[in-house]
């Protein structure tokens, strides 16, 4: 997975003019690789769908370039790009059979009926709906319609398949099933998938890499584990999963290591390489499941301590809210089951344990 298929080079997009001017994308640059499941993740209005539409040719960039395998796409209309799109609405032709829906685009490209029929059969087998070719869309469930929309988009073997929140209309159980199916289809076809979603779970479950976007910018790009375990910005840490945030001062932790000293005097060790030039107040994040609890009387002098204010039992794990004083709180999530540590109750005095690699110093 090293060859670049899609490149965005300092791409900007604005809508309107004057006082009504809105910047949807602000000089975005990104490379998307061959045979990659690449996801653009962010809240509504962050620019992810705008970037997708620019790649597909449905919008024109205000500045910068979109390239396909090194060749500029800016002046090519959508139908001349080897790129297909699956939208939120499946847009199946209601008066055509499933098979006719798949062959329609192929025939418009000048492919003969016999060859198009053969390709449709291959696509129906790929999406595991071989026996549904003679039905019409109204006879299919939402998940089946989604698969047919995918089959139709994959039939011409595009270099890139764009997916604009295609699972948003499905119920939770079906959405999870389709996550597995989408990743399977991408792996089996070898086609680059560019997926847009605001759902962090979808992004983590399917992606090879994720671009987290906010306000028309890409804040961080990385593999799901990297994005989750090593966020670089507070927004990324907060948007993906649950995080605790603490403010402190960078100090010398000894042996050439850095540490963070909190207002109450507690010191948190760091394993992260933090620039020696960085001084002053910093914000650190730590995931609730990377924290542990011990009885308060077992704490070290510089260990973070607090009082259990809330206990929530979830079956697989228990979540504790810890009051640190001065209106500061931490959430700790501990796994239940064999080998789990003793329970704590509201009002218990506890100390928080954490390994240095669980703590991330975030960008300013």
N, C-alpha and C positions, 0 to 999 in steps of 0.2 A: 504494500500500500504506500507507494512513494511517488507515483506519477500524478502531477496536478491536473485535474480535469477542469475545475472552475476556479477562476481567480477574480477577486474583486480588488481593484486598485484605487484607493482613495476615493471611494464612491460616496457621493453626496446626493441627497434628494430633498428638495423643498417643494411645498405646495403653497399656492397662493402668492401674494406679493404685499409689499408695504407692511402695514400694521397687522395684516392678516396672514403674514408669511409664517409657515410652520416648517421646521426642520425635522424631517422624518429620519434621515440618515446623515451622520456627520463624519465624513471622510473615513469610511469603513474599508479596511483591507483584510482579506482572508483568503487562504488557499484551501480548497476542498479536493481530496484525493480520490483517485480511481478505486472502485470497489469499497467505498466507505459509507457507513451510515452516519451522516453528519446532521446534528440537530441544532437548530437555533432556538434558544430558550429564553423566555422573558415575559414580563407582564404585558397587558394590552397597551399599545401605543409605543412600544420600545423600538419598533422599526423592523422586526423580524419578518413580517409578511411583506412589507415594502421591499426588502432585499430579495425575498423569494420571487416577487413579481418582476423585479428587475432582471433576475436571472432568466425567468421564463419569457421575458419580452413584453409583458403586459403593462409595464411602466417604463419610461425612459429616464436614465440618470441625469441629474442636473450637472454633475461633475464626475470625473473619474471614468473608469472603464470596467466592464465585465468581459472576461475572456474565457473562451472554451478551448482547452488544449493550446493556449497561447495565441489564439486568434480572437480579435475583438468582435463582440456580439452586438455592440450598441445599435447598429443600423439594421440588424436583421429582425424581421417580424417573427412572432411566435411560431408560425407554421413552417418557417425555414430553419428553425433551430432543432437539433436532434435531442430535444428535451420535451418530456411530457409532464403533465400536472394532474394530481388528484386533489380535488377541492373538498371542502366540508360537505357540500351537497354533491351527491354522487353524479348528478346530471346524466342519468341513463335515459335513453329514449324509451318512453313508456309504450309506444306502439310496435317496437321491435323486440324480437326474442333476445335472450341472453347472447346466443351465438351471433346474431345479427349486430348487436351492440358492439361486440368485440371486432367483427370483421369490417364494420362501417369505415373506421379510420384507415384501415389497410387498403380497402378498395379506393378510397379517396386519394391514396398515394399511388394508385395505378397498379396495385398488386392484383393478380388474377383471382377469380372466385375460388378456384380449386386450392391455390396456395394459401389464400386467406382463410378458407375453411380449415385447412390443415393446421395453420397457426392458431386458430381459435381453439381447436381441440387440444393443442399443446398447452395453451394458457388455462383452459378449464381444468386440465389435469394438474397443472402447477398449483392452482388455488383450491384443488380438491373439490370441484363442483362439476365433475364430468357428466353427471346425469341431469344437469339443470339447463342444458343448452337450448331446449325447445320451450322453456318457460318465458314468461314476460316479467319485467321487474316487479309488478304488483304482487306476484306470487312468491316473492322472495322476502326473507327476513332482512332486517337492517344489516346484520353482519354478512349475509350472503350478497346483498347489494354492494357492500363495501368491497368484497372480494372480486365481484364482477368489474367494478370500477378500476380496481388494481389490474385485473387481467387485461382490460381494454387499454390501459396506459402502458402496460409492459409489452403488449403484442408487437409493436413496431421495433422493439429492442432499442430504446433510446439510450444515449450515453448517460443521461441524468434523469432521475425521476424526482419531481418536486411534490411534496405532500404538505398541504396547508391544513393543519389540524384535522385530519380525516377521521379521527376517532371520537371527536367531541360529541357527536350525536348518539353514541352508543351507550348502553347502560354499563355499570361498573364491571360486571362479570365478563361481558362480551368484549369490553375494551381491553381487559387484561389478556383475554384469549387472542385478540387481534394484535396485541403487542408482540406476542410470540410469533404469530403468523408473518407479520411484517418483517421481523428480523430474519425469519427463515427464508422468505422470498428474496430479500436482499442478498443473503449469503448464497442462495442457489443460483440466482441470475447473474451475480457479479456486477450488477448495475449500481452506480452511485446513487444513493438515496439522500435527498436533502429534505429534512423534516422540520416543520415549524410547530411549536407547542408552547403553552404556558404551564403545562403539567410536568412538574419536576420528576415524578415517578416514571412517566413515559420516557422522558429523556434519559434517566439513569438506566432503565431496563433495556433499552434498545440500542443506544448510541455507541459508536466507536469513539467519537469525539463530540463535545458539546461546546457551543459558543453561547455564553451568557450575555444577554444584551440589556441595556438600560438607556433610555433617552437618546436613541439613535446611535449608540456606541457599543462596541464589543468590549466588555470588561475583562473577560478571561476565556481562553480556549484551552481545553484539555480533555483527557479521558474521564469518564464518569468518576472513577475513584479519585483522580487528582482534583477534580472540581469539588468533590464532597469533602475529601480529607485535607486538602491544602488550598482553601479559598484565599485569594489575594486581596479581595475587597470586602468590606462589611456587607454590601448589598448581596454579593454572591453567597456569603456565609449565611445570611438571613433568608434569602430567597429559596435556597436548596436545603431542605431539612430544617431541623431545629438547632439553634446555637445559643450559647450563653456568651455575653459580651462583658468584658471587664476593662476598666481603664486604669493605667498605672504608668510608672516611669521605668524606662530602660536603665538597668544597672549592671555592674560587673558581677557575674555569678560565680566567679572563681574559675581557675584552670582555663582561662581564655574564653569562657562561655558567657553569654548574655543571659539576663534574667529580667523579670518584670516585678517591680515592687509596688504593691497595691497601697491605697491610702491608709488602710489599717495596719500596715507594717508587714503583712504577709508577702512572701517572696515566691514567685512561680518560676521554676526553671524552664529554659527553652532548649530545644534541640535544633530549631530553625536557625539558619544562617542569616543573621540580621546585620545590615551594614554598620560598621563602626562609626560611620558619619552620622548615623541617625540618633538624635537625642530628644529629650523631652517626653511629653505625654504620648502614649500609644494606646490603641485599642487592641485587645486580644480576644480571640474566639475559641471556644472549646465545645465540642458536641456533648449533649447530655449523657450519651451512652459511653463516653470515654472517661467519665467521672465515677468515682467510688466513694463510699462512706465508711467511716470507722467511728467508734465511740469517741466523744469529745475528750475524755480523760486520757486517751491514747495519743493525742495529737502532739506534734513537735511544736516548739516555741514559735516558729515562723510559719506554721501551717494554717491554711485558711479554715476557719471554723464558723459555725452558725447554728441555727435552731430549726428543726423540722417544723414547717408551718402547715404543709399539706401533704397527704399521702393518697395516691390514686393507684388502685390495683387494676391492671389491664389484662390479667391472665398470663400472657407470656412474659410480661415485665411489670415492674412497679415504678411509678414516677414520684419523686420527692421534690417538693419545693423547699428550698433552704433559705431562711432569712439570715442575711449576713450583717444586718444592721445598716443604718444610714440609708434606708429605702433600697438597698441592693439585695438582689435575689439570684439564686442559681437553681437551675433545674437539673436533677440527677436522675438518670434512667438506668435501673438495674435489672438484669435478667432474672427471672424466677426459675425454679426447678432445682434438680439435684446439684449440689455444690454451691448453691446460692448463699450469700452471706445472710446473717441474721437480719430480721426485719427491724425497722425503726418506726417509732410512733410519733405522732404530733407532740411537740414540746421537747423532744430529745435533743440534747446538745451533741453535735456531731462535728467531725473534721472531714474535709473533702480531700480525696486522694486523686492524683492525676499524673500521668507520665509526661515527660517533657515533649514527646512527639505529638501529644494530643493538643498542644497549645499553638495557635497560629497568630502571629503579629500581622495585622491587616494594614493595607495601604492607607495613606492619609486621605 
